[in-house]
Amino acid sequence: MRSATTSCDRRAWLVSVAVSLPWLLAGCSRGDPEQRLLEAARALQAAIEARDTGDVMDLVDEHFRGSADLDPASARRLLTATFLRYQNIRVVALAPSVRVDPSAPTLGVIESKVVVTGAQGLIPERAEPYHVRTEWRLVGGEWKLSDLRWE
C-alpha cells in the first residue's frame, strides 16, 4: 500500500510542478512580470524533463509548501526517487492561466490541467491528468515556486 501511495505522490509532484509548462502562451503579449514568470515556468518544465533535481530545486522557494505535506527537503527526495524510476518524463499543460497580482507584483499564480507521462523506455508507462495550482514569489529578482496544490 505504501509503495502505491509513494508512486502516486511522485506523479502528483511532477504534475503539480509541471503546471509551469505554459509554452502554449508563449506567443501571447504579456507584461514583464508575467513574461518572467512564464520563463521561470519553462525553466522548471525543462528541469523536470531533464530529470535534474538540482535545477528544479533552484526554482523552489526556501519556504515552499505543497500538497501531501511537501516541504523543500521532502520535495527533493520525491524528485530524486521519481527521476531514478523514470528514464523519460514528459509534461503537457493544457490551457494554463498565468496571473501576477497588480497590487502585489511579487506574487504570481499559474493554474492548469496538466498531464505527466513517465516511462523507462520510449512507451509511457503512466499518463496522469491533474488540476494544478502553483503560487510563485519574486525573490531577489527571480520567481520561486512557493506553493503547489493538485487534485
SEDO-623690 format. One record per residue (C-alpha): y, z, x; chain; residue in one letter; residue number from 1. Coordinates in steps of 0.2 Angstrom, whole numbers. Layout:
((Y; Z; X); 'A'; 'A'; NUM);
...
END
This chain:
((0; 0; 0); 'A'; 'M'; 1);
((12; 4; 14); 'A'; 'R'; 2);
((10; -12; 23); 'A'; 'S'; 3);
((14; -22; 6); 'A'; 'A'; 4);
((30; -11; 5); 'A'; 'T'; 5);
((35; -14; 23); 'A'; 'T'; 6);
((31; -33; 21); 'A'; 'S'; 7);
((42; -33; 5); 'A'; 'C'; 8);
((56; -24; 14); 'A'; 'D'; 9);
((56; -36; 29); 'A'; 'R'; 10);
((58; -51; 17); 'A'; 'R'; 11);
((71; -42; 7); 'A'; 'A'; 12);
((81; -38; 23); 'A'; 'W'; 13);
((80; -55; 29); 'A'; 'L'; 14);
((85; -62; 12); 'A'; 'V'; 15);
((99; -50; 10); 'A'; 'S'; 16);
((106; -53; 27); 'A'; 'V'; 17);
((104; -72; 24); 'A'; 'A'; 18);
((116; -72; 10); 'A'; 'V'; 19);
((128; -76; 23); 'A'; 'S'; 20);
((122; -94; 23); 'A'; 'L'; 21);
((137; -102; 14); 'A'; 'P'; 22);
((136; -119; 23); 'A'; 'W'; 23);
((137; -126; 5); 'A'; 'L'; 24);
((155; -121; 5); 'A'; 'L'; 25);
((159; -127; 22); 'A'; 'A'; 26);
((170; -142; 16); 'A'; 'G'; 27);
((180; -131; 4); 'A'; 'C'; 28);
((198; -127; 8); 'A'; 'S'; 29);
((199; -108; 11); 'A'; 'R'; 30);
((212; -96; 18); 'A'; 'G'; 31);
((210; -90; 36); 'A'; 'D'; 32);
((201; -73; 31); 'A'; 'P'; 33);
((188; -82; 20); 'A'; 'E'; 34);
((185; -95; 33); 'A'; 'Q'; 35);
((182; -82; 47); 'A'; 'R'; 36);
((171; -73; 35); 'A'; 'L'; 37);
((161; -89; 32); 'A'; 'L'; 38);
((160; -92; 51); 'A'; 'E'; 39);
((153; -74; 53); 'A'; 'A'; 40);
((140; -78; 39); 'A'; 'A'; 41);
((135; -94; 48); 'A'; 'R'; 42);
((133; -84; 64); 'A'; 'A'; 43);
((122; -72; 55); 'A'; 'L'; 44);
((111; -86; 47); 'A'; 'Q'; 45);
((109; -94; 64); 'A'; 'A'; 46);
((104; -77; 72); 'A'; 'A'; 47);
((91; -74; 59); 'A'; 'I'; 48);
((84; -92; 60); 'A'; 'E'; 49);
((83; -90; 79); 'A'; 'A'; 50);
((74; -73; 77); 'A'; 'R'; 51);
((87; -65; 88); 'A'; 'D'; 52);
((88; -46; 84); 'A'; 'T'; 53);
((102; -43; 96); 'A'; 'G'; 54);
((113; -57; 89); 'A'; 'D'; 55);
((110; -51; 71); 'A'; 'V'; 56);
((114; -33; 76); 'A'; 'M'; 57);
((130; -38; 85); 'A'; 'D'; 58);
((136; -43; 67); 'A'; 'L'; 59);
((131; -27; 59); 'A'; 'V'; 60);
((144; -13; 57); 'A'; 'D'; 61);
((140; 4; 65); 'A'; 'E'; 62);
((142; 12; 48); 'A'; 'H'; 63);
((131; -1; 40); 'A'; 'F'; 64);
((121; 5; 24); 'A'; 'R'; 65);
((109; -5; 14); 'A'; 'G'; 66);
((96; -5; 0); 'A'; 'S'; 67);
((79; 4; 5); 'A'; 'A'; 68);
((90; 17; 14); 'A'; 'D'; 69);
((93; 5; 28); 'A'; 'L'; 70);
((105; 10; 42); 'A'; 'D'; 71);
((108; 1; 59); 'A'; 'P'; 72);
((93; 9; 68); 'A'; 'A'; 73);
((81; 5; 53); 'A'; 'S'; 74);
((88; -12; 51); 'A'; 'A'; 75);
((85; -16; 70); 'A'; 'R'; 76);
((67; -10; 68); 'A'; 'R'; 77);
((64; -20; 52); 'A'; 'L'; 78);
((71; -36; 60); 'A'; 'L'; 79);
((61; -34; 76); 'A'; 'T'; 80);
((44; -32; 66); 'A'; 'A'; 81);
((49; -47; 55); 'A'; 'T'; 82);
((53; -58; 69); 'A'; 'F'; 83);
((36; -53; 78); 'A'; 'L'; 84);
((27; -58; 62); 'A'; 'R'; 85);
((35; -74; 58); 'A'; 'Y'; 86);
((37; -88; 71); 'A'; 'Q'; 87);
((48; -99; 59); 'A'; 'N'; 88);
((61; -92; 47); 'A'; 'I'; 89);
((72; -102; 36); 'A'; 'R'; 90);
((86; -96; 24); 'A'; 'V'; 91);
((94; -105; 10); 'A'; 'V'; 92);
((109; -98; 0); 'A'; 'A'; 93);
((112; -106; -17); 'A'; 'L'; 94);
((130; -107; -23); 'A'; 'A'; 95);
((137; -92; -13); 'A'; 'P'; 96);
((153; -84; -19); 'A'; 'S'; 97);
((165; -78; -5); 'A'; 'V'; 98);
((179; -66; -8); 'A'; 'R'; 99);
((192; -57; 3); 'A'; 'V'; 100);
((202; -44; -6); 'A'; 'D'; 101);
((220; -50; -5); 'A'; 'P'; 102);
((226; -31; -7); 'A'; 'S'; 103);
((214; -26; 7); 'A'; 'A'; 104);
((212; -41; 18); 'A'; 'P'; 105);
((200; -31; 29); 'A'; 'T'; 106);
((186; -31; 16); 'A'; 'L'; 107);
((176; -46; 11); 'A'; 'G'; 108);
((161; -49; -1); 'A'; 'V'; 109);
((148; -63; -1); 'A'; 'I'; 110);
((136; -64; -16); 'A'; 'E'; 111);
((122; -77; -19); 'A'; 'S'; 112);
((105; -82; -24); 'A'; 'K'; 113);
((95; -83; -8); 'A'; 'V'; 114);
((78; -90; -4); 'A'; 'V'; 115);
((70; -85; 13); 'A'; 'V'; 116);
((54; -93; 20); 'A'; 'T'; 117);
((43; -86; 34); 'A'; 'G'; 118);
((29; -95; 42); 'A'; 'A'; 119);
((18; -93; 58); 'A'; 'Q'; 120);
((17; -112; 59); 'A'; 'G'; 121);
((25; -127; 50); 'A'; 'L'; 122);
((20; -122; 32); 'A'; 'I'; 123);
((29; -107; 25); 'A'; 'P'; 124);
((18; -93; 20); 'A'; 'E'; 125);
((31; -85; 9); 'A'; 'R'; 126);
((46; -91; -1); 'A'; 'A'; 127);
((55; -76; -9); 'A'; 'E'; 128);
((71; -78; -20); 'A'; 'P'; 129);
((83; -64; -22); 'A'; 'Y'; 130);
((101; -60; -28); 'A'; 'H'; 131);
((110; -53; -13); 'A'; 'V'; 132);
((127; -45; -11); 'A'; 'R'; 133);
((134; -41; 6); 'A'; 'T'; 134);
((150; -32; 10); 'A'; 'E'; 135);
((160; -35; 26); 'A'; 'W'; 136);
((173; -26; 36); 'A'; 'R'; 137);
((185; -33; 48); 'A'; 'L'; 138);
((184; -23; 64); 'A'; 'V'; 139);
((194; -27; 79); 'A'; 'G'; 140);
((197; -44; 73); 'A'; 'G'; 141);
((178; -48; 69); 'A'; 'E'; 142);
((169; -47; 52); 'A'; 'W'; 143);
((155; -35; 52); 'A'; 'K'; 144);
((141; -33; 39); 'A'; 'L'; 145);
((144; -16; 32); 'A'; 'S'; 146);
((134; -15; 16); 'A'; 'D'; 147);
((119; -25; 9); 'A'; 'L'; 148);
((111; -25; -8); 'A'; 'R'; 149);
((97; -35; -15); 'A'; 'W'; 150);
((87; -37; -31); 'A'; 'E'; 151);
END
